[in-house]
Every structure is written in structure tokens, then in C-alpha cells.
């Protein structure tokens, strides 16, 4: 199995949605660089909104990561789908980490909220994109769930701050005393989304039997 997985690295690398990922990365860095490029000195809340927007842009790029135009041709390979998805994520993860580090470095340091907490939020957004794509793949025969996941992410970005109960607020300012408990909830959300992705990773039993 290890040899088969190693043999998949190059084919999987070639099928990754590099244009979508590169576009999201470039746009995110550009947005994060706006204060430095314009000489602006944003307030802490403005920097927070800016970086949350950049995290969303990164999530929109990751929404396309599980797109596989050859999905219906690659079903018979002897490597299960969760491993193929994990391989896609593993190939992109180092670039995503470098990108987010660059985003934090170019953002205004004087007004930047805690980097660790922001990274937790960005990770939750990214895993939400992956969980959404995995869910679409499990429940449908869609080979390119990316556009639908983008729509879900944008809807969630608008609706979540408006619909989240006051006691479960996630989007709070850094100076708000609710910031630490809010990020405890972000950590729980991240774990729940990762679990949802893990559940949706395997091919449904009925569909596996149908292939046979």
C-alpha cells in the first residue's frame, strides 16, 4: 500500500487545482498588503476584519482542493478515497502554512490581533471548506464540488455573525473579554469539522457494492 501511495504522488500533484489555489493565495496576500501598500494605519478591529477576510479567501481556494475531474475513472484504484484526499491535503499544506505566515507578516503588526487565535480561525475556515467538499463528494456523484462549496462558504460568512446566539459568539473583537472563550469555541468547531470530514471521507457502502 505504501508503494501504491507513493506512486500516486505525481498523478495527484498534476490534478490539483493549482490555478484556483494560486489565485486565492495571490488575492489574499494582496488584500493583506493593502495597509502596507497605502501607508494606512488601521485600527485593531479593521486589521481583524481584514485578516478574517483573507482567511475566507484562503478557504475559497481550498474549496476546490478535492475537485477531481477524473473521479469516476479513479474509483477502482487500490487506495481508498480518504487516503487520496489526505494526500491532496498533505501536498498543499506546506504551501498553505507558508502563505498564512506571509499574510501575518505583511499585516500591520501594531494592530494585528493574536496570531495564534487568528490561525485557529483560519484553520477552521479551511477545514470547513474541506468538510463541505467531502460531504458533497460522498452524497453526490459531483466531480467538481468546488463552486457549490464556495457558495456555502460565502453564505456562512454572511449568516454566521448574524445568526450566532450571543452566548456562542465567535466573531468578537480582540479587546473584547469574550475573546478567549470565543476561541475555545473555535477550537471545538475545528474539531467538529475535522470529525465531519473524516466521516464523509469513505465511499458509501452501497456505492462500493454498486461498483462491484
DAKA-V707891 format. One record per run of one state. SS is the DSSP state (hx for helix, st for strand, lp for the rest). FROM is the first residue (numbers start at 1). TO is the last residue. If there is no record, write none. Layout:
BEGIN
SS | FROM | TO
SS | FROM | TO
END
This chain:
BEGIN
lp | 1 | 1
hx | 2 | 15
lp | 16 | 17
hx | 18 | 38
lp | 39 | 43
hx | 44 | 62
lp | 63 | 70
hx | 71 | 74
lp | 75 | 80
hx | 81 | 106
lp | 107 | 108
hx | 109 | 111
lp | 112 | 114
hx | 115 | 139
lp | 140 | 145
hx | 146 | 163
lp | 164 | 165
hx | 166 | 168
lp | 169 | 178
hx | 179 | 201
lp | 202 | 204
hx | 205 | 211
lp | 212 | 212
END
